[in-house]
Amino acid sequence: MSNSISQAFKALQLNKAESSSEHENIFEVSYEYLSKIKNYNDVKAFQNCLVALINLDKYNKAYELIQKIPETSVEAELVLEIAYVLYKVGKSDQLLDLVNKHQDAVSDGYYLFGIKNILAQNYYKIGKYQQSLQLVQECIRESGVADNTDFAVNERAVISQINFQHSTVVSNASTDLDSQNYDLLFNESLIELSKNNKQKALELLNKAEQLCLEQNMGADKEDFLSELLPIRLNINYIKQRQGDLVGAIEGLNEEYSNIGSISDDFLKLILKLNLYSCQQEQQAGAGKKFQESNLVFRDLQLQQVLNKMNQKLTKFQYHVLMKNNLLAKYLDGTLGSTLTSSSFIKAYLESFPEDLTAMVYGLLSELNITATDLQDKSKRFELKRKLQAAAATAADTKKQFALYILSDYIYKNLDTDSPSGAWPSKQLSKIIQHGLEDGDSNQLIPSVVGCYMSLKEGDLNYEEKEKIVQSLKDRIITANSQELASDPNLLMLYKELGFQLIQGVHARGEGSSSTTIEYGKQILEALAKAIPGDKFISAFNSNDVSQLIDVDQLQANETIEELVEEGMQGFQKYIIQRKSPIHKLRSRKRKPKFSANKIIKSPEDLTLDPERWLPMKVRSYYKPTKKDRLKASHQGAVERQLTPAPLESTTTNTNTNTSSSSSSNKNKKKKKKGKK
């Protein structure tokens, strides 16, 4: 038995395997040889198994197999394969530990180049774009190959995300643009779109679409759509951004007709999202109500996509979809115990420590507050009391901030006419102070900044506000530049806070605003070191606006005469149609339905009835109906006598009584017959 297994293993030809059945055969033979003969201690057998599973896209099974690798030289020999599997299953921390553990093994040129490539993709997936760009550009320089197309595509993808997510703008890639490669043109269009050059991006996408159609003409339909659909989705997205909703909806409907042939679930989801977005915008412009949100979310099936595509999504994509999924389930009333459990909230905060979304929905479920309650103005005081009572007993600072966020929402959306604040000032001051003193690095700082900027007049006195600003200013100034630049969302929040303070938004008056203005200047000076490429901050600090875009470039080149000559047709797509009145009088214009032989008399031939003033039954030509005749002549009817009837004698004989009783019985029988 063992000889046959060994012979089968030696006969394997890994390099010639192409189909999935061949890779499955390689895995089965190699795994049998590894488990039954080598006792999980053979490098070649392990490598065959991992490579076969990677080619079969069975990364979870490969990860289970990795757990059986002994901590010997076998692991050091398989660093590249193990690292790739860890990247695919989203085990970023284990991947970094593996590379640090085997620094000597990956110092070789081949292994080092492969590890850098895997790490670059891993950093891109978890949102560390600066580290990813650095490694990709190192791979481009060290590849030693004339054709660096794959690295050039990856480089442009990373640059576009840096421009989208960060304040800094990376202008150009280090590699030349191949005008005959539609992948390069597609990613180059993303860079132009991140710089808000929509027209240039649209030109690149149109060229990429043409090349994709030419180069994939004979391909399978599923493969063809997987290459073409991302390009067309971006084309229609730019049309939507430019205001051409009709063109965008037509293009998206055309792609939606082929949705059954699209194999990528994530592309399906993007297609549905963009189509619903355009339709909602169009309905809102026409003053009409869009379809119910729960029906839309059921069609999107966000939870199924998250479960199926978890390993392929980047951290940013997963974060956005998870927040939409929580919102969808809350609106639909199907949030459930799984998504509101303490274990899920803890895992969510570990992945996104500065986002309290999961905790907010957990508190809503715990306090039995539905989406309908949050829209009912009659319940605003009840909800505020309930949230404030919960915050008074909450020991966790994050939970207190989550409750404040909910109360602030109620104050802004349901209680705008109330002069009182959303939160008692003493309790609010205490919560913000806890957030500033919290030891979890910067996790609660976004909540503190958001709470401060949402304060209304009278929520806190000026001295308390100034104390909060001073604490925030000290934290920003003492932080190093790398720490500030590592979180683009927090960086933008600090930037907005600095400019608000300079404008004196939260100052008490002209005489007392100098302190907060000075704090704002110090914040912007600290941010300039973290984001030196931000032209707005550098222009303010240097008091030089020459580096900003000229006002003339922000204005349209068309003159008034040209606009008048063009008429309203060019602006028709931008015009928002006002909603029609609710109570609209409608006059029915229905033609009378007469037979073809009916003769209609003229007004001159019509004669008026002389008895028209008399009641109908008194008129001479009235003919009583059958019902009237029965009422007048029914059995047992007695005419009313005008004179009193003579009194009968009280003395009667027996025969008379007998005859009268018999006659009355006959009358009763006759009446019964009459009723029948």
Long-range contacts (C-beta under 8 A, 24 or more apart in sequence): 2-36, 2-37, 5-29, 5-32, 5-33, 5-36, 5-37, 6-33, 6-37, 8-33, 9-33, 9-45, 12-48, 14-48, 14-51, 17-52, 17-55, 20-55, 20-56, 23-52, 23-55, 23-56, 24-52, 24-56, 26-51, 26-52, 27-52, 27-53, 27-56, 31-65, 40-68, 40-69, 40-70, 41-70, 41-72, 41-74, 42-74, 43-73, 43-74, 43-77, 43-78, 46-74, 46-78, 47-77, 47-78, 47-81, 50-78, 50-81, 50-82, 50-85, 51-81, 53-85, 54-81, 54-84, 54-85, 54-88, 59-85, 59-88, 59-89, 59-311, 60-89, 63-89, 63-91, 75-102, 76-102, 76-105, 77-105, 79-105, 79-106, 79-111, 79-115, 80-111, 80-114, 80-115, 80-118, 83-114, 83-115, 83-118, 83-119, 84-118, 87-118, 87-121, 87-122, 87-125, 88-311, 89-311, 90-125, 90-310, 90-311, 92-122, 92-125, 92-126, 95-119, 95-122, 113-139, 113-142, 113-143, 116-142, 120-154, 120-158, 121-154, 124-154, 124-157, 124-158, 124-161, 124-314, 125-314, 125-315, 126-314, 126-315, 127-165, 127-314, 127-315, 127-316, 129-158, 129-161, 129-162, 129-165, 129-166, 130-162, 130-485, 132-158, 133-158, 133-159, 133-162, 133-170, 137-174, 140-174, 140-175, 148-175, 149-178, 149-181, 149-183, 149-184, 151-175, 152-176, 152-178, 152-184, 153-181, 153-183, 153-184, 153-187, 156-184, 156-187, 156-188, 156-190, 156-191, 157-187, 157-190, 159-191, 160-187, 160-190, 160-191, 160-193, 160-194, 161-316, 163-191, 163-194, 163-195, 164-194, 165-316, 165-488, 166-485, 166-488, 166-491, 166-531, 167-488, 167-491, 167-492, 167-495, 167-531, 167-533, 167-534, 168-531, 168-532, 168-533, 168-534, 169-194, 169-195, 169-533, 179-207, 180-211, 181-211, 182-207, 182-208, 182-209, 182-211, 182-212, 182-215, 182-227, 182-231, 183-208, 185-211, 186-230, 186-231, 186-234, 189-234, 190-234, 193-234, 193-238, 198-238, 198-241, 198-242, 201-234, 201-238, 202-235, 202-238, 205-231, 205-234, 205-235, 205-238, 206-235, 209-235, 221-261, 222-261, 222-262, 222-263, 225-258, 225-261, 225-262, 225-263, 226-262, 226-263, 226-264, 226-267, 229-255, 229-262, 229-264, 229-267, 229-271, 230-267, 233-267, 233-270, 233-271, 233-274, 236-274, 236-278, 237-274, 240-274, 240-277, 240-278, 240-281, 243-573, 243-574, 244-573, 245-278, 245-281, 245-282, 245-285, 245-573, 246-282, 246-573, 248-274, 248-278, 249-275, 249-278, 249-279, 249-282, 252-278, 265-304, 265-305, 265-308, 265-309, 266-305, 266-309, 266-312, 266-313, 269-300, 269-302, 269-305, 269-321, 272-299, 272-300, 273-300, 276-300, 285-576, 285-577, 286-577, 287-577, 287-578, 287-579, 287-580, 288-579, 293-328, 293-331, 293-332, 294-328, 294-331, 294-332, 297-328, 297-329, 297-331, 297-332, 298-332, 300-328, 302-328, 303-329, 315-351, 319-351, 319-352, 319-355, 322-348, 323-355, 323-357, 326-357, 326-358, 326-361, 330-361, 330-364, 330-371, 331-371, 333-370, 333-371, 335-361, 335-365, 340-365, 340-366, 349-398, 349-443, 353-440, 353-441, 353-443, 354-442, 354-443, 354-444, 354-445, 354-446, 354-447, 354-487, 354-489, 354-490, 356-398, 356-401, 356-402, 356-405, 356-447, 359-398, 359-399, 359-402, 360-402, 360-405, 360-406, 363-390, 363-399, 363-402, 363-403, 363-406, 364-406, 369-406, 374-409, 374-410, 374-413, 374-414, 375-414, 376-414, 377-414, 377-415, 379-414, 380-410, 380-414, 380-415, 380-418, 381-415, 383-407, 383-410, 383-414, 384-410, 384-411, 384-415, 384-422, 388-423, 388-424, 388-427, 391-427, 391-431, 392-427, 397-431, 397-434, 397-435, 397-438, 397-444, 398-443, 398-444, 398-447, 400-431, 400-434, 401-431, 401-435, 401-444, 401-447, 401-451, 404-428, 404-431, 404-447, 404-451, 405-447, 405-450, 405-451, 408-451, 408-454, 411-456, 412-454, 419-458, 421-456, 421-458, 421-459, 422-456, 422-459, 423-459, 425-459, 425-460, 425-461, 425-464, 428-459, 428-460, 429-460, 429-464, 432-468, 436-468, 436-471, 436-472, 436-475, 442-475, 442-487, 442-490, 445-472, 445-475, 445-490, 446-489, 446-490, 446-493, 448-472, 449-493, 449-494, 449-497, 450-493, 452-497, 452-506, 453-496, 453-497, 453-500, 455-506, 462-507, 462-508, 462-512, 465-506, 466-515, 466-516, 469-501, 469-506, 469-516, 469-519, 470-519, 472-497, 472-523, 473-519, 473-522, 473-523, 476-523, 476-526, 476-527, 477-522, 477-523, 477-526, 479-526, 481-529, 481-530, 482-530, 484-526, 484-527, 484-529, 484-530, 484-531, 485-530, 485-531, 491-527, 491-530, 491-531, 494-523, 494-527, 495-524, 495-527, 495-534, 495-537, 497-523, 498-523, 498-524, 498-527, 499-524, 502-540, 634-674, 635-670, 635-671, 635-674, 636-667, 636-671
